[in-house]
């Protein structure tokens, strides 16, 4: 059974940095696009950043220049480096991946940006 497990969510002060990780496990042949979404209280889930197997990336306008997505294909892992964090970045961050033709979600990790 394929699973995505996120880690790294904590409480951080405004202006701080944080790195999230998401590891895919189980019977996996190939992972195509991987990405990070977030959902703030009372809001819809939104795409934060995505990365193809070949390394092509895309970002939401709200995080461009502050967030960096990367992946390690050998480890089936995707990362999200978040810098210059703002209170409005507070949300549950979810990992998403296209694995062997199916789409999977992680359970999410909470990032809280507060002084």
Phi and psi in degrees as a GROMACS rama.xvg file:
@    title "Ramachandran Plot"
@    xaxis  label "Phi"
@    yaxis  label "Psi"
@TYPE xy
-81.0727  135.941  UNK-2
-134.597  148.862  UNK-3
-116.947  127.663  UNK-4
-125.622  118.309  UNK-5
-90.8603  155.393  UNK-6
-152.699  161.185  UNK-7
111.316  -9.14811  UNK-8
-73.911  129.463  UNK-9
-150.573  -177.96  UNK-10
-87.8434  129.449  UNK-11
-136.533  149.816  UNK-12
-78.1584  152.998  UNK-13
-54.8612  138.01  UNK-14
89.7128  -9.11285  UNK-15
-81.6389  179.502  UNK-16
-126.875  156.922  UNK-17
-157.159  146.978  UNK-18
-123.106  125.043  UNK-19
-97.5856  148.495  UNK-20
-127.483  150.863  UNK-21
-142.249  120.882  UNK-22
-111.464  131.955  UNK-23
-94.8492  135.706  UNK-24
-136.074  164.677  UNK-25
113.504  -162.637  UNK-26
-82.965  100.048  UNK-27
-124.574  130.119  UNK-28
-97.9014  -49.7321  UNK-29
-152.014  139.586  UNK-30
-112.239  124.992  UNK-31
-90.4759  -115.089  UNK-32
-73.1665  139.357  UNK-33
-123.768  151.694  UNK-34
-159.937  170.765  UNK-35
-122.136  134.234  UNK-36
-121.022  164.036  UNK-37
-143.731  153.805  UNK-38
-136.701  114.853  UNK-39
-87.8934  158.439  UNK-40
-55.156  127.075  UNK-41
78.4384  5.94638  UNK-42
-122.351  164.546  UNK-43
-79.5567  155.878  UNK-44
-66.8565  137.28  UNK-45
-132.214  151.923  UNK-46
-72.9298  131.676  UNK-47
-99.3226  -51.6692  UNK-48
-160.713  150.662  UNK-49
-137.011  157.881  UNK-50
-147.517  131.542  UNK-51
-81.4146  170.049  UNK-52
-59.8576  -31.9932  UNK-53
-83.2231  -4.75517  UNK-54
102.29  5.25759  UNK-55
-74.5604  133.789  UNK-56
-119.788  157.737  UNK-57
-145.922  151.045  UNK-58
-135.952  151.181  UNK-59
-67.6248  146.781  UNK-60
-57.4985  -33.4201  UNK-61
-68.8898  -15.6042  UNK-62
-119.181  -3.20186  UNK-63
-58.2873  133.971  UNK-64
86.4236  -12.6763  UNK-65
-114.811  -33.458  UNK-66
-107.836  148.519  UNK-67
-134.877  125.333  UNK-68
-100.365  142.016  UNK-69
-149.099  169.064  UNK-70
-149.123  156.158  UNK-71
-121.383  102.756  UNK-72
-65.3014  -31.7858  UNK-73
-67.0657  -27.9931  UNK-74
-103.856  2.6414  UNK-75
52.8545  43.4604  UNK-76
-128.911  142.456  UNK-77
-123.273  145.387  UNK-78
-123.526  157.225  UNK-79
-136.513  108.186  UNK-80
-88.9163  122.345  UNK-81
-118.085  120.108  UNK-82
-118.268  164.341  UNK-83
48.9615  48.9216  UNK-84
-65.9293  145.768  UNK-85
-121.198  156.878  UNK-86
-55.2837  -32.9485  UNK-87
-72.4731  -5.06496  UNK-88
-82.7953  -7.37731  UNK-89
-61.3062  125.691  UNK-90
-177.284  169.01  UNK-91
-87.3508  126.513  UNK-92
-101.468  127.719  UNK-93
-113.883  140.004  UNK-94
-91.6892  143.514  UNK-95
-137.721  142.957  UNK-96
-152.21  145.663  UNK-97
-97.4033  109.327  UNK-98
-122.245  117.191  UNK-99
50.9673  42.1396  UNK-100
85.1441  1.00721  UNK-101
-121.135  155.336  UNK-102
-104.178  133.301  UNK-103
-127.091  150.403  UNK-104
-122.876  146.138  UNK-105
-84.6827  176.627  UNK-106
-86.4995  -11.1373  UNK-107
98.8707  154.677  UNK-108
-136.246  135.659  UNK-109
-86.1296  126.367  UNK-110
-112.717  123.108  UNK-111
-119.365  123.253  UNK-112
-110.975  109.975  UNK-113
-157.952  149.049  UNK-114
